[in-house]
Amino acid sequence: MVDRIIGGKGVGPLSETRGSRKAEPKKQAEKGSRGDRVEFSDVLQSVSRATGPESTTETARNEKVQQLKQQIASGQYRPDLEKVAASLLKFIVEDQS
C-alpha cells in the first residue's frame, strides 16, 4: 500500500485521493498502432549513395590529396604562382568593396 500526506490531516492511503486516473489498458493502446515506418524515394537513395564515402569522386579526391602530400614531403611540389596570385587578387578586391 502506498501512503500520501493529506494537507493537515496526516497520512492516508493513496486509494482515497480524488480524481485518480485509470491507466489505459495496454492492449487498446497497441491495437491502433503498428509502429512508425519511413520509406525514402529512389532519388534520395541514389543521392545518398553518390555522396557516401565510397563514391568515386571521394576516392579520386583522396588519391589526389595523398599525391599532393607526397610531393610536399619530398619537396617536389611546385604550385603555379600565377594561379595563386590570381586567386589572392580575388580576395583582395572583395575586401576593398
Secondary structure, DSSP 8 states (H G I E B T S, - for coil): --EEEETTTEEEEGGG-TT------HHHHHHH---------HHHHHHHHHTSTTSHHHHHHHHHHHHHHHHHHHT-----HHHHHHHHHHHHHHHH-
